[in-house]
Amino acid sequence: MDGRVEVSREGKYLSTLSGAKVLGELAILYNCQRTATITAISECNLWAIERQCFQTIMMRTGLIRQAEYTDFLKSVPIFKDLAEDTLIKISDVLEETHYQRGDYIVRQGARGDTFFIISKGKVRVTIKQQDTQEEKFIRMLGKGDFFGEKALQGDDLRTANIICESPEGVSCLVIDRETFNQLISSLDEIKHRYDDEGAMERRKINEEFRDINLTDLRVIATLGVGGFGRVELVQTNGDSSRSFALKQMKKSQIVETRQQQHIMSEKEIMGEANCQFIVKLFKTFKDKKYLYMLMESCLGGELWTILRDKGNFDDATTRFYTACVVEAFDYLHSRNIIYRDLKPENLLLDEKGYVKLVDFGFAKKLQTGRKTWTFCGTPEYVAPEVILNRGHDISADYWSLGVLMFELLTGTPPFTGSDPMRTYNIILKGIDAIEFPRNITRNASNLIKKLCRDNPAERLGYQRGGISEIQKHKWFDGFYWWGLQNRSLEPPIKPSVKNVVDTANFDDYPPDPEGPPPDDVSGWDKDF
């Protein structure tokens, strides 16, 4: 903008702005209330952009850049046989570096571990003659050409000079050997250890619940209240030996907030999931007003409630709950599913004290090597690339795992501000700007910092060894993973659950004050 404006909040003067200032930047990220009033106090010229347009531009430039970088990589012999998703991962870590005319980008005889692709401009290649010490001109290289590839394979002595030739300078995409090695290897070998048994289990569930109708369910109590409705504890008529959680969502509200796609995705992902660290979905129903999901009931309550009552957890307790989430992420990520809503409220304890992931409203199945651009998640847990609209993938889940560890160990997440915008600003300053309390051990703090790296490609779990790198971290030394997987490990907190309808571990909720919602018979939910 140019001109002058006055900033006020609730009638109170805050400041005067003039010159090239940015206003309302939060609104292009997500739907939010304005946090201040801006009044023009002189003639003003403003440039405006709306959210949809901003997000489309960011997405398009991100995709164009990704396509251009992967095309460059495909022309390099050592990359040409790599899988598409591996190339995309490498293109994500390429850093753009600029050089002035006359700069030596590489000097003959020097040691180096960096590989370069020219993205703009021309360079001159020369070799020093041993007898005359003169530099002999070999050739020119331009956009799309590369040099230094041997450095990635371990030869670190440079065999020629590379000098910036273009008057306007040269831009190169750069990757170093360590980053390259971290990414290459087992990217294509992610295990699918659960698949066959998953399909059989699913068939069994479908068979068992085939004849159950909505009218067969009896409501016992409310377990929780969420954005779209309530979760009720229910039993089927004539069977008091077990109970279920019935999530009911108002269709009109789903349409109003444009969440139809998210809800359909939630049904599909949960309907296929077969992992003991993820709440099971047994059947779905619908009527004119609501969509319903009949799920496993976890009567140990929310992890958030226990954390609130205890203040914080010790290292061993945090390790157990973090490990449960790592197992759930292992299952989801090996299927290219991103979860995007990790927080203590979405972790439920079963009657044994094991934790299960619940609420898949933000989960999404990604195409191999592709990113997604939807802004979603809880402000304190959102990764920087989501805030910056750069596109994100499963690596955003590793960021939130680090945030969860910090919150379980201290009682509050590392990044918290008085409003979402302040929280986002703190997140963008990075984990190194956060003061770690004394009670976080050195190994725990080391793992949190490795999970909360600003660059998504550098996060532990996302690199060459995959999620097993997290399991092998020092903080997990001696942890009995096999016992966790076969449920023989004793959980740190055993909830008191007297019977299948005991809701003592949940808060009390009054009836819905708004009454029943309007009908929605538009048919968008025909496949639900």
C-alpha positions as CSV (number, residue, x, y, z in Angstrom):
1,M,0.0,0.0,0.0
2,D,1.0,3.7,-0.1
3,G,-0.7,6.4,2.0
4,R,-1.3,6.3,5.7
5,V,-3.7,4.2,7.8
6,E,-4.6,4.0,11.5
7,V,-4.7,0.7,13.4
8,S,-7.1,0.3,16.3
9,R,-8.7,-2.4,18.3
10,E,-12.1,-2.0,20.0
11,G,-11.8,1.8,19.6
12,K,-8.3,2.0,21.1
13,Y,-5.6,3.5,18.9
14,L,-2.7,1.1,18.3
15,S,-0.5,2.6,15.6
16,T,-0.2,4.5,12.3
17,L,1.2,2.7,9.2
18,S,2.5,4.1,6.0
19,G,4.6,3.0,3.0
20,A,4.9,-0.5,1.7
21,K,3.1,-2.4,4.5
22,V,1.1,-5.6,4.4
23,L,-2.3,-5.9,6.1
24,G,-4.6,-8.8,6.7
25,E,-2.0,-11.5,5.8
26,L,-3.7,-14.0,8.1
27,A,-6.9,-14.0,6.0
28,I,-5.1,-15.4,2.9
29,L,-4.1,-18.4,5.0
30,Y,-7.4,-19.4,6.5
31,N,-10.8,-18.2,7.4
32,C,-10.4,-16.0,10.5
33,Q,-11.8,-13.0,12.3
34,R,-10.0,-9.7,11.7
35,T,-7.9,-8.9,14.7
36,A,-7.8,-5.1,14.3
37,T,-9.6,-2.2,12.5
38,I,-7.8,-0.3,9.8
39,T,-8.9,3.2,8.9
40,A,-7.5,5.3,6.0
41,I,-6.2,8.7,7.3
42,S,-5.0,9.9,3.9
43,E,-5.4,9.0,0.2
44,C,-4.4,5.3,-0.1
45,N,-3.6,3.0,-2.9
46,L,-3.9,-0.7,-2.0
47,W,-3.1,-3.9,-3.8
48,A,-5.4,-6.7,-2.7
49,I,-5.4,-10.5,-3.2
50,E,-8.0,-13.0,-1.9
51,R,-7.3,-16.3,-0.3
52,Q,-8.4,-18.6,-3.2
53,C,-6.2,-16.7,-5.7
54,F,-3.2,-16.6,-3.3
55,Q,-3.4,-20.4,-2.7
56,T,-3.8,-21.2,-6.4
57,I,-0.8,-19.1,-7.2
58,M,1.3,-20.7,-4.5
59,M,0.2,-24.2,-5.5
60,R,0.8,-23.5,-9.2
61,T,4.3,-22.0,-8.7
62,G,5.1,-24.9,-6.3
63,L,4.0,-27.5,-8.9
64,I,5.8,-25.7,-11.8
65,R,9.0,-25.5,-9.8
66,Q,8.8,-29.2,-8.8
67,A,8.1,-30.3,-12.4
68,E,11.0,-28.1,-13.7
69,Y,13.5,-29.4,-11.0
70,T,12.5,-33.1,-11.6
71,D,12.9,-32.6,-15.4
72,F,16.5,-31.3,-14.7
73,L,17.2,-34.3,-12.5
74,K,15.9,-36.8,-15.1
75,S,18.5,-35.6,-17.6
76,V,21.4,-36.5,-15.2
77,P,22.7,-40.0,-15.7
78,I,23.0,-40.9,-12.0
79,F,19.4,-39.9,-11.4
80,K,17.7,-41.2,-14.5
81,D,16.7,-44.7,-13.1
82,L,15.3,-43.3,-9.8
83,A,11.6,-43.5,-9.1
84,E,9.5,-40.4,-9.6
85,D,8.7,-39.9,-5.9
86,T,12.5,-40.1,-5.1
87,L,13.2,-37.5,-7.7
88,I,10.5,-35.3,-6.2
89,K,12.1,-35.6,-2.8
90,I,15.5,-34.7,-4.2
91,S,13.9,-31.7,-6.0
92,D,12.5,-30.6,-2.7
93,V,15.9,-30.3,-1.1
94,L,17.7,-28.6,-4.0
95,E,18.8,-25.1,-2.8
96,E,19.1,-22.3,-5.3
97,T,22.4,-20.4,-5.1
98,H,23.5,-17.3,-7.1
99,Y,26.9,-16.4,-8.4
100,Q,28.3,-13.1,-9.9
101,R,30.1,-12.9,-13.2
102,G,33.8,-14.1,-12.8
103,D,33.1,-16.1,-9.6
104,Y,34.8,-19.5,-9.4
105,I,31.9,-21.8,-8.5
106,V,34.3,-24.8,-8.4
107,R,38.1,-24.7,-8.3
108,Q,40.2,-27.5,-9.8
109,G,42.0,-29.5,-7.1
110,A,39.8,-28.3,-4.3
111,R,37.8,-30.7,-2.2
112,G,34.0,-30.7,-2.5
113,D,30.9,-32.7,-1.8
114,T,28.4,-30.6,-3.8
115,F,26.5,-31.3,-7.0
116,F,25.2,-28.4,-9.2
117,I,22.5,-28.0,-11.9
118,I,22.5,-24.7,-13.8
119,S,19.0,-23.2,-13.7
120,K,19.9,-19.8,-15.2
121,G,22.9,-18.4,-17.1
122,K,26.1,-19.8,-18.5
123,V,29.4,-21.1,-17.0
124,R,32.9,-21.6,-18.5
125,V,34.7,-24.9,-17.9
126,T,38.5,-24.7,-17.8
127,I,41.4,-27.0,-16.9
128,K,44.8,-25.8,-15.7
129,Q,47.6,-27.2,-17.8
130,Q,50.3,-28.8,-15.6
131,D,53.2,-27.6,-17.6
132,T,52.2,-24.0,-18.5
133,Q,49.8,-23.4,-15.6
134,E,47.5,-21.8,-18.1
135,E,43.7,-22.4,-17.9
136,K,42.6,-24.2,-21.1
137,F,39.0,-23.5,-22.2
138,I,37.1,-26.8,-22.4
139,R,33.4,-25.8,-23.0
140,M,30.4,-23.7,-22.0
141,L,27.5,-25.1,-20.0
142,G,24.0,-23.5,-19.8
143,K,20.6,-24.0,-18.3
144,G,19.9,-27.7,-17.5
145,D,23.6,-28.7,-17.6
146,F,25.2,-30.1,-14.5
147,F,28.6,-30.6,-12.9
148,G,30.1,-32.1,-9.8
149,E,28.0,-35.3,-9.9
150,K,31.1,-37.4,-8.9
151,A,31.1,-35.6,-5.6
152,L,27.8,-37.3,-4.7
153,Q,29.4,-40.7,-5.2
154,G,32.4,-40.0,-3.0
155,D,35.1,-38.5,-5.3
156,D,35.7,-35.2,-3.6
157,L,38.7,-33.8,-5.7
158,R,37.4,-31.3,-8.3
159,T,38.9,-32.0,-11.8
160,A,38.1,-28.7,-13.5
161,N,37.4,-25.0,-12.8
162,I,33.8,-23.8,-13.3
163,I,33.5,-20.0,-13.7
164,C,30.4,-17.8,-13.9
165,E,30.3,-16.3,-17.4
166,S,26.9,-14.5,-17.7
167,P,26.9,-10.8,-17.2
168,E,23.6,-11.1,-15.1
169,G,25.1,-13.9,-13.0
170,V,24.3,-17.6,-12.7
171,S,21.8,-19.5,-10.6
172,C,22.5,-23.1,-9.7
173,L,20.4,-25.8,-7.9
174,V,22.7,-27.4,-5.3
175,I,22.6,-30.6,-3.2
176,D,25.4,-31.9,-1.0
177,R,26.5,-35.5,-0.5
178,E,25.1,-36.0,3.0
179,T,21.6,-34.7,2.1
180,F,21.7,-36.9,-1.1
181,N,22.7,-40.0,0.8
182,Q,20.1,-39.4,3.5
183,L,17.4,-39.5,0.8
184,I,18.6,-42.2,-1.5
185,S,18.3,-45.9,-0.6
186,S,15.2,-47.4,0.9
187,L,12.7,-44.8,-0.3
188,D,11.1,-47.4,-2.6
189,E,11.1,-50.2,-0.1
190,I,8.6,-49.0,2.5
191,K,7.1,-52.1,4.1
192,H,3.5,-53.1,3.7
193,R,3.5,-55.6,6.5
194,Y,-0.2,-55.4,7.3
195,D,-1.9,-55.6,4.0
196,D,-3.2,-59.1,3.6
197,E,-4.5,-59.6,7.1
198,G,-6.0,-56.1,6.8
199,A,-8.3,-57.1,4.0
200,M,-9.4,-60.3,5.8
201,E,-10.1,-58.4,9.0
202,R,-12.2,-55.9,7.0
203,R,-14.3,-58.6,5.4
204,K,-14.9,-60.1,8.9
205,I,-16.1,-56.7,10.2
206,N,-18.4,-56.1,7.2
207,E,-19.9,-59.5,7.7
208,E,-20.4,-59.0,11.5
209,F,-22.1,-55.6,11.2
210,R,-24.0,-56.2,7.9
211,D,-27.4,-56.4,9.5
212,I,-27.1,-53.7,12.1
213,N,-29.3,-50.6,11.5
214,L,-29.4,-47.2,13.1
215,T,-32.6,-48.1,14.9
216,D,-30.8,-51.0,16.6
217,L,-28.6,-48.5,18.6
218,R,-29.4,-47.3,22.0
219,V,-27.6,-44.1,23.4
220,I,-26.1,-44.5,26.8
221,A,-24.2,-41.2,27.3
222,T,-22.2,-38.4,25.4
223,L,-18.5,-39.0,25.2
224,G,-17.6,-35.7,23.4
225,V,-18.7,-32.7,21.4
226,G,-16.9,-31.7,18.3
227,G,-17.2,-29.2,15.4
228,F,-19.9,-31.1,13.5
229,G,-21.9,-32.8,16.3
230,R,-21.5,-35.3,19.1
231,V,-20.0,-38.6,19.9
232,E,-22.3,-40.9,21.8
233,L,-21.7,-44.1,23.7
234,V,-24.1,-46.7,22.3
235,Q,-25.0,-50.3,22.6
236,T,-26.9,-52.5,20.2
237,N,-30.3,-53.8,21.3
238,G,-30.1,-57.2,22.8
239,D,-26.2,-57.2,23.4
240,S,-25.0,-55.6,26.6
241,S,-21.6,-57.3,26.4
242,R,-20.0,-54.5,24.4
243,S,-20.4,-50.8,23.5
244,F,-19.5,-48.5,20.6
245,A,-18.8,-44.9,19.9
246,L,-21.3,-43.3,17.5
247,K,-20.0,-40.1,15.9
248,Q,-22.9,-38.1,14.5
249,M,-22.2,-35.1,12.2
250,K,-24.7,-32.5,11.0
251,K,-24.9,-32.6,7.2
252,S,-26.0,-28.9,6.9
253,Q,-22.9,-27.8,8.9
254,I,-20.5,-30.0,6.8
255,V,-21.9,-28.3,3.7
256,E,-21.8,-24.8,5.3
257,T,-18.0,-25.2,6.1
258,R,-17.3,-27.0,2.8
259,Q,-16.0,-30.1,4.5
260,Q,-17.7,-32.7,2.3
261,Q,-14.5,-33.9,0.7
262,H,-12.8,-34.2,4.1
263,I,-15.7,-36.3,5.5
264,M,-15.8,-38.7,2.6
265,S,-12.0,-39.0,2.8
266,E,-12.3,-39.7,6.6
267,K,-14.8,-42.5,5.9
268,E,-12.7,-44.1,3.2
269,I,-9.4,-44.0,5.2
270,M,-10.9,-45.3,8.4
271,G,-12.9,-47.9,6.5
272,E,-9.7,-49.4,5.1
273,A,-7.5,-49.0,8.2
274,N,-6.6,-52.1,10.2
275,C,-4.1,-51.1,12.8
276,Q,-4.4,-51.5,16.6
277,F,-3.2,-47.9,17.1
278,I,-6.0,-46.5,15.1
279,V,-9.7,-46.5,16.2
280,K,-11.7,-49.0,14.2
281,L,-14.7,-47.9,12.1
282,F,-17.3,-50.7,11.9
283,K,-20.1,-49.2,9.9
284,T,-21.6,-45.9,8.6
285,F,-25.2,-44.7,8.4
286,K,-27.0,-41.6,7.2
287,D,-30.4,-39.9,7.4
288,K,-31.8,-36.5,6.3
289,K,-30.0,-34.6,9.1
290,Y,-26.9,-36.5,10.1
291,L,-24.0,-38.8,9.0
292,Y,-23.0,-41.5,11.5
293,M,-19.9,-43.4,12.1
294,L,-20.0,-46.5,14.4
295,M,-16.6,-47.0,15.9
296,E,-14.7,-48.8,18.6
297,S,-15.3,-47.1,22.0
298,C,-12.1,-46.3,23.9
299,L,-13.3,-45.8,27.5
300,G,-9.9,-44.8,29.0
301,G,-10.7,-41.2,27.9
302,E,-8.7,-38.6,26.1
303,L,-4.9,-38.3,26.7
304,W,-5.6,-34.6,26.9
305,T,-7.7,-35.0,30.1
306,I,-5.0,-37.1,31.8
307,L,-2.3,-34.6,30.8
308,R,-4.5,-31.7,32.1
309,D,-5.0,-33.5,35.5
310,K,-1.3,-34.5,35.9
311,G,0.3,-31.3,34.5
312,N,2.9,-33.2,32.5
313,F,4.3,-36.7,32.0
314,D,7.8,-38.1,32.7
315,D,10.1,-39.4,30.1
316,A,9.0,-43.0,30.3
317,T,5.3,-42.2,30.0
318,T,5.8,-39.8,27.1
319,R,8.0,-42.5,25.4
320,F,5.1,-45.0,25.5
321,Y,2.5,-42.6,24.1
322,T,4.9,-41.3,21.5
323,A,5.7,-44.9,20.4
324,C,2.0,-45.6,20.0
325,V,1.7,-42.6,17.6
326,V,4.9,-43.7,15.8
327,E,3.2,-47.1,15.2
328,A,0.1,-45.5,13.9
329,F,2.1,-43.2,11.6
330,D,4.2,-46.1,10.3
331,Y,0.9,-47.8,9.3
332,L,-0.5,-44.6,7.6
333,H,2.7,-43.3,6.0
334,S,3.5,-46.7,4.4
335,R,0.2,-46.2,2.6
336,N,0.9,-42.6,1.7
337,I,-1.7,-41.3,4.1
338,I,-1.0,-38.0,5.9
339,Y,-2.9,-37.5,9.2
340,R,-2.5,-33.7,9.9
341,D,-4.4,-33.5,13.2
342,L,-2.1,-34.8,15.9
343,K,-2.8,-33.4,19.4
344,P,-3.5,-34.9,22.8
345,E,-7.3,-34.5,22.3
346,N,-7.1,-36.9,19.3
347,L,-5.4,-39.7,21.3
348,L,-7.8,-42.0,23.2
349,L,-6.9,-44.6,25.7
350,D,-8.5,-48.1,25.5
351,E,-9.3,-49.9,28.7
352,K,-5.7,-51.4,28.9
353,G,-4.1,-47.9,28.6
354,Y,-2.9,-48.2,25.0
355,V,-3.4,-45.1,22.9
356,K,-5.3,-45.0,19.6
357,L,-5.5,-42.2,17.0
358,V,-9.0,-40.9,16.4
359,D,-10.6,-38.2,14.2
360,F,-9.4,-38.6,10.6
361,G,-11.3,-35.5,9.3
362,F,-8.0,-34.0,8.0
363,A,-6.4,-37.2,6.9
364,K,-5.6,-37.5,3.2
365,K,-4.3,-40.1,0.8
366,L,-1.5,-38.6,-1.3
367,Q,-0.4,-39.7,-4.7
368,T,3.2,-41.0,-4.5
369,G,5.6,-38.1,-4.3
370,R,2.9,-35.5,-4.5
371,K,2.1,-32.7,-2.0
372,T,-1.2,-31.2,-0.8
373,W,-2.0,-27.5,-0.2
374,T,-5.0,-27.4,2.1
375,F,-4.5,-25.2,5.1
376,C,-5.6,-27.3,8.1
377,G,-4.7,-28.5,11.6
378,T,-4.5,-27.0,15.0
379,P,-2.5,-23.7,15.1
380,E,0.0,-25.0,17.8
381,Y,0.8,-28.1,15.8
382,V,0.9,-26.7,12.2
383,A,4.2,-27.2,10.3
384,P,5.9,-24.1,8.8
385,E,5.5,-25.3,5.2
386,V,1.7,-25.4,5.8
387,I,1.7,-21.8,7.1
388,L,3.8,-20.6,4.2
389,N,1.6,-22.5,1.7
390,R,4.5,-24.3,0.1
391,G,2.7,-27.6,-0.1
392,H,3.2,-30.4,2.4
393,D,3.3,-34.2,2.8
394,I,3.8,-36.8,5.5
395,S,6.8,-34.9,6.7
396,A,4.3,-32.4,8.4
397,D,3.2,-35.3,10.6
398,Y,6.8,-35.7,11.9
399,W,6.9,-32.0,12.8
400,S,3.7,-32.4,14.9
401,L,5.2,-35.5,16.6
402,G,8.0,-33.3,17.9
403,V,5.4,-30.8,19.1
404,L,3.4,-33.6,20.8
405,M,6.5,-34.9,22.7
406,F,7.2,-31.4,24.0
407,E,3.6,-30.9,25.1
408,L,3.5,-34.3,26.9
409,L,6.8,-33.6,28.7
410,T,5.9,-30.0,29.8
411,G,2.1,-29.6,29.7
412,T,2.2,-26.9,26.9
413,P,3.1,-27.0,23.3
414,P,6.4,-25.2,22.4
415,F,4.8,-22.7,20.0
416,T,1.9,-20.8,21.6
417,G,0.7,-17.3,21.1
418,S,-2.3,-15.3,22.3
419,D,-3.9,-15.7,18.9
420,P,-3.2,-17.9,15.8
421,M,-1.2,-15.2,14.0
422,R,1.2,-14.9,16.9
423,T,1.5,-18.7,17.1
424,Y,2.3,-18.9,13.4
425,N,5.0,-16.2,13.8
426,I,6.6,-18.1,16.7
427,I,6.5,-21.3,14.6
428,L,8.2,-19.6,11.7
429,K,11.0,-18.5,14.1
430,G,11.8,-22.2,14.5
431,I,12.4,-24.7,17.3
432,D,15.9,-23.2,18.1
433,A,14.3,-20.0,19.3
434,I,12.3,-22.0,22.0
435,E,13.6,-22.3,25.5
436,F,13.6,-26.0,26.6
437,P,12.7,-26.5,30.3
438,R,15.2,-28.4,32.5
439,N,13.0,-31.5,32.8
440,I,13.4,-32.3,29.1
441,T,16.4,-34.7,28.9
442,R,19.2,-34.2,26.4
443,N,18.1,-37.2,24.3
444,A,14.4,-36.0,24.3
445,S,15.3,-32.5,23.3
446,N,17.6,-33.8,20.6
447,L,14.8,-35.9,19.1
448,I,12.3,-33.0,19.3
449,K,14.7,-30.8,17.4
450,K,15.4,-33.4,14.8
451,L,11.6,-33.8,14.2
452,C,11.0,-30.0,14.2
453,R,13.4,-29.1,11.5
454,D,12.2,-26.1,9.4
455,N,13.1,-27.9,6.1
456,P,10.6,-30.8,5.8
457,A,13.2,-33.0,3.9
458,E,15.6,-32.8,6.9
459,R,13.1,-34.2,9.5
460,L,13.9,-37.5,11.2
461,G,11.4,-40.1,9.9
462,Y,11.3,-38.6,6.4
463,Q,14.8,-39.5,5.4
464,R,16.5,-42.5,4.0
465,G,15.8,-45.0,6.9
466,G,12.1,-43.8,7.1
467,I,10.3,-44.0,10.4
468,S,12.7,-46.6,11.7
469,E,15.2,-43.7,12.2
470,I,12.8,-42.4,14.9
471,Q,12.6,-45.9,16.5
472,K,16.4,-46.1,16.5
473,H,16.9,-42.7,18.1
474,K,18.8,-42.7,21.5
475,W,15.7,-41.5,23.3
476,F,14.1,-44.9,22.5
477,D,17.2,-47.0,23.6
478,G,15.9,-50.0,25.4
479,F,12.3,-49.4,24.5
480,Y,10.4,-52.7,23.9
481,W,8.9,-52.1,20.5
482,W,7.9,-55.8,20.0
483,G,6.1,-55.8,23.3
484,L,4.2,-52.6,22.2
485,Q,3.2,-54.2,18.9
486,N,1.9,-57.4,20.5
487,R,0.4,-55.5,23.4
488,S,2.3,-57.3,26.1
489,L,4.0,-54.2,27.3
490,E,2.5,-52.7,30.5
491,P,1.2,-49.2,29.8
492,P,2.3,-46.4,32.2
493,I,-1.2,-45.4,33.2
494,K,-4.0,-48.0,33.5
495,P,-7.3,-46.3,33.3
496,S,-10.1,-47.4,35.6
497,V,-12.9,-48.8,33.5
498,K,-15.5,-50.8,35.5
499,N,-17.6,-52.0,32.7
500,V,-18.5,-51.5,29.0
501,V,-20.7,-48.5,29.7
502,D,-18.5,-46.7,32.3
503,T,-18.0,-43.1,31.1
504,A,-16.2,-41.9,34.2
505,N,-13.1,-41.0,32.2
506,F,-15.0,-38.5,30.1
507,D,-16.2,-35.0,31.0
508,D,-20.0,-34.4,31.2
509,Y,-21.7,-32.7,28.3
510,P,-25.1,-31.0,28.4
511,P,-27.6,-31.8,25.6
512,D,-27.2,-29.9,22.3
513,P,-28.7,-26.4,22.9
514,E,-29.3,-25.8,19.2
515,G,-31.7,-28.7,18.7
516,P,-31.9,-30.7,15.5
517,P,-30.3,-29.2,12.4
518,P,-32.2,-28.6,9.1
519,D,-32.6,-31.5,6.6
520,D,-30.1,-31.9,3.7
521,V,-31.3,-34.2,0.9
522,S,-29.0,-32.7,-1.8
523,G,-27.3,-36.2,-2.2
524,W,-23.6,-35.2,-2.0
525,D,-23.3,-38.0,0.6
526,K,-24.7,-40.8,-1.5
527,D,-21.5,-42.9,-1.2
528,F,-21.3,-42.4,2.6
